[in-house]
């Protein structure tokens, strides 16, 4: 669940992992994983941006205090 998948997606992955999935299920899982990688990468980019902005504001405040 930490990757952001729904329970059904996890069930599909488990089938694939246990080699009980069909080729179509495996391809669907790859597509789903690719989409989630894009989503998580974007979330990380946004988080990095937010952290940089907050750090800058904090540093500016520290400088103001002298």
N, C-alpha and C positions, 0 to 999 in steps of 0.2 A: 504493500500500500504506500510505502514511502516514495515510490516513483510517481504517484498520482493516478494510478489505474483504478478503475472500478472493479468490484469483485468478479464480475463476469470476465473481464479482461485477464484477471489473475488466473481464473479457472482455465481459460484458453491457453495461457502461458504454461501452466502446469501440465496440460495435455501435451503440448509441444515438447516441453522439457523431458517428459517421461517417454517420449517417442511414440505416443499414442495418437498424436495429431496427424491429420491428413496434410498433404502438401499445400492445399488451399488454406488450411488453418495456419500453417507455418508462414505462408506468404502474408496472410492477413495480420498475423502477429508482428512480423517485420515492419509492415506499414504502420501499424499502431505504435510500435516502439520508435520508429523514425519520427512520427508526429510528436510523440511525447518528448523526444530529445530536443526537437525544435522549440517546443513550449518551455521546457526547463531551461534551455539556453537563453531564451528571451527573459524569463523570470530572473535568471542570474544577472543578465545585463542590467535590468532595471534595479535590482538590489545593489549591484556595484555602483551604479549611478547615484542611488539614494544615499549609500554610505559615503561616497565621495562628497556629496553636497553637505551632509550632516557634519562630517569631519571638518570641512571648510568653515562652516558656521561656528563650530566649536572652537576651532583655532583662532578665528577672528575675535571671538568673545574673550578667549584667554589673553590675546594681545591687548585688548582694550583694558583688561585688568592690570596690565603692566607687569 
